[in-house]
Amino acid sequence: MTLDDIKNKTCLVGLTYLAANGDILKQTQVAGTVIKTDAEEGISIQLMLIAGQQSTTDKPAVFHLPPSLDAWHEATTGHFKNADHNIDITDPDYFVTWDIIKKKDDTPEGTHEWWEWLPRTSKPNVS
């Protein structure tokens, strides 16, 4: 698979944010369509607008991922809905999972924080 192969494909993305000690800080999901890929700039996903969640005049947000395809896995068919994260997608092309690790736990308020993105290389078990 190449970056060109995922253009115009749909994906369900799972993100796990971890503290430096490995504790889970937050888990979230986004879903959308890949609109741009670049080996240096990364992968741009136009997020889905969910009916009733946003007005019809709102422009969908774009979410950016690192350019690694190690986290991309062919999705199983099905309807995936998560009201907490405004997800409602049927038969996405790919499941994508990343761990995002905070590099330092004691960052003072207002100071830049460093995060490391690590792809989950095993296919997620999604039901």
Contacts in CASP RR format, 6 or more apart in sequence:
PFRMAT RR
TARGET T0000
AUTHOR 0000-0000-0000
METHOD contacts of the structure
MODEL  1
MTLDDIKNKTCLVGLTYLAANGDILKQTQVAGTVIKTDAEEGISIQLMLI
AGQQSTTDKPAVFHLPPSLDAWHEATTGHFKNADHNIDITDPDYFVTWDI
IKKKDDTPEGTHEWWEWLPRTSKPNVS
1 69 0 8 1.000
1 72 0 8 1.000
2 69 0 8 1.000
3 37 0 8 1.000
3 38 0 8 1.000
3 39 0 8 1.000
3 43 0 8 1.000
3 67 0 8 1.000
3 69 0 8 1.000
4 37 0 8 1.000
6 34 0 8 1.000
6 37 0 8 1.000
6 43 0 8 1.000
6 69 0 8 1.000
6 72 0 8 1.000
6 93 0 8 1.000
6 94 0 8 1.000
7 34 0 8 1.000
7 35 0 8 1.000
7 36 0 8 1.000
7 37 0 8 1.000
8 33 0 8 1.000
8 34 0 8 1.000
8 35 0 8 1.000
9 33 0 8 1.000
9 34 0 8 1.000
9 93 0 8 1.000
9 94 0 8 1.000
10 31 0 8 1.000
10 32 0 8 1.000
10 33 0 8 1.000
10 34 0 8 1.000
10 89 0 8 1.000
10 91 0 8 1.000
10 92 0 8 1.000
10 93 0 8 1.000
10 94 0 8 1.000
11 31 0 8 1.000
11 32 0 8 1.000
11 33 0 8 1.000
11 34 0 8 1.000
11 45 0 8 1.000
11 72 0 8 1.000
11 75 0 8 1.000
11 92 0 8 1.000
11 93 0 8 1.000
11 94 0 8 1.000
11 95 0 8 1.000
11 96 0 8 1.000
12 29 0 8 1.000
12 31 0 8 1.000
12 32 0 8 1.000
12 75 0 8 1.000
12 80 0 8 1.000
12 87 0 8 1.000
12 89 0 8 1.000
12 92 0 8 1.000
12 94 0 8 1.000
12 95 0 8 1.000
12 96 0 8 1.000
12 126 0 8 1.000
13 29 0 8 1.000
13 30 0 8 1.000
13 31 0 8 1.000
13 45 0 8 1.000
13 63 0 8 1.000
13 65 0 8 1.000
13 95 0 8 1.000
13 96 0 8 1.000
13 97 0 8 1.000
13 98 0 8 1.000
14 27 0 8 1.000
14 28 0 8 1.000
14 29 0 8 1.000
14 30 0 8 1.000
14 95 0 8 1.000
14 96 0 8 1.000
14 97 0 8 1.000
14 98 0 8 1.000
14 124 0 8 1.000
15 27 0 8 1.000
15 28 0 8 1.000
15 29 0 8 1.000
15 30 0 8 1.000
15 97 0 8 1.000
15 98 0 8 1.000
15 100 0 8 1.000
16 24 0 8 1.000
16 26 0 8 1.000
16 27 0 8 1.000
16 97 0 8 1.000
16 98 0 8 1.000
16 99 0 8 1.000
16 100 0 8 1.000
17 24 0 8 1.000
17 25 0 8 1.000
17 26 0 8 1.000
17 27 0 8 1.000
17 28 0 8 1.000
17 100 0 8 1.000
17 101 0 8 1.000
17 102 0 8 1.000
17 115 0 8 1.000
18 24 0 8 1.000
18 25 0 8 1.000
18 99 0 8 1.000
18 100 0 8 1.000
18 101 0 8 1.000
18 102 0 8 1.000
19 25 0 8 1.000
19 101 0 8 1.000
19 102 0 8 1.000
19 105 0 8 1.000
20 101 0 8 1.000
20 102 0 8 1.000
20 103 0 8 1.000
20 104 0 8 1.000
20 105 0 8 1.000
21 105 0 8 1.000
22 101 0 8 1.000
25 102 0 8 1.000
28 85 0 8 1.000
29 82 0 8 1.000
29 85 0 8 1.000
29 87 0 8 1.000
30 45 0 8 1.000
30 47 0 8 1.000
30 63 0 8 1.000
30 85 0 8 1.000
30 87 0 8 1.000
31 47 0 8 1.000
31 48 0 8 1.000
31 80 0 8 1.000
31 87 0 8 1.000
31 88 0 8 1.000
31 89 0 8 1.000
31 92 0 8 1.000
32 45 0 8 1.000
32 46 0 8 1.000
32 47 0 8 1.000
32 48 0 8 1.000
32 89 0 8 1.000
32 92 0 8 1.000
33 45 0 8 1.000
33 46 0 8 1.000
33 48 0 8 1.000
34 43 0 8 1.000
34 44 0 8 1.000
34 45 0 8 1.000
35 44 0 8 1.000
35 45 0 8 1.000
35 46 0 8 1.000
35 62 0 8 1.000
36 43 0 8 1.000
36 44 0 8 1.000
37 43 0 8 1.000
37 44 0 8 1.000
37 67 0 8 1.000
38 67 0 8 1.000
39 67 0 8 1.000
40 67 0 8 1.000
41 64 0 8 1.000
41 67 0 8 1.000
42 64 0 8 1.000
42 65 0 8 1.000
42 66 0 8 1.000
42 67 0 8 1.000
43 64 0 8 1.000
43 65 0 8 1.000
43 66 0 8 1.000
43 67 0 8 1.000
44 62 0 8 1.000
44 63 0 8 1.000
44 64 0 8 1.000
45 62 0 8 1.000
45 63 0 8 1.000
45 64 0 8 1.000
45 65 0 8 1.000
46 60 0 8 1.000
46 61 0 8 1.000
46 62 0 8 1.000
47 60 0 8 1.000
47 61 0 8 1.000
47 62 0 8 1.000
47 63 0 8 1.000
48 60 0 8 1.000
48 86 0 8 1.000
48 87 0 8 1.000
48 88 0 8 1.000
48 89 0 8 1.000
49 58 0 8 1.000
49 60 0 8 1.000
50 86 0 8 1.000
50 87 0 8 1.000
50 88 0 8 1.000
53 86 0 8 1.000
65 71 0 8 1.000
65 96 0 8 1.000
65 98 0 8 1.000
65 117 0 8 1.000
66 98 0 8 1.000
66 117 0 8 1.000
66 119 0 8 1.000
68 119 0 8 1.000
70 119 0 8 1.000
70 121 0 8 1.000
71 96 0 8 1.000
71 97 0 8 1.000
71 98 0 8 1.000
71 119 0 8 1.000
71 120 0 8 1.000
71 121 0 8 1.000
72 94 0 8 1.000
72 95 0 8 1.000
72 96 0 8 1.000
73 94 0 8 1.000
73 95 0 8 1.000
73 96 0 8 1.000
73 97 0 8 1.000
73 123 0 8 1.000
73 124 0 8 1.000
74 93 0 8 1.000
74 94 0 8 1.000
74 95 0 8 1.000
75 91 0 8 1.000
75 92 0 8 1.000
75 93 0 8 1.000
75 94 0 8 1.000
75 95 0 8 1.000
75 126 0 8 1.000
76 95 0 8 1.000
76 126 0 8 1.000
77 91 0 8 1.000
78 90 0 8 1.000
78 91 0 8 1.000
79 88 0 8 1.000
79 89 0 8 1.000
79 90 0 8 1.000
79 91 0 8 1.000
80 87 0 8 1.000
80 88 0 8 1.000
80 89 0 8 1.000
80 90 0 8 1.000
80 92 0 8 1.000
80 126 0 8 1.000
81 87 0 8 1.000
81 88 0 8 1.000
81 89 0 8 1.000
95 123 0 8 1.000
95 124 0 8 1.000
95 126 0 8 1.000
97 119 0 8 1.000
97 120 0 8 1.000
97 124 0 8 1.000
98 117 0 8 1.000
98 118 0 8 1.000
98 119 0 8 1.000
98 120 0 8 1.000
99 117 0 8 1.000
99 118 0 8 1.000
99 119 0 8 1.000
99 120 0 8 1.000
100 115 0 8 1.000
100 116 0 8 1.000
100 117 0 8 1.000
100 118 0 8 1.000
101 115 0 8 1.000
101 116 0 8 1.000
101 117 0 8 1.000
101 118 0 8 1.000
102 113 0 8 1.000
102 114 0 8 1.000
102 115 0 8 1.000
103 113 0 8 1.000
103 114 0 8 1.000
103 115 0 8 1.000
103 116 0 8 1.000
104 113 0 8 1.000
104 114 0 8 1.000
107 113 0 8 1.000
END
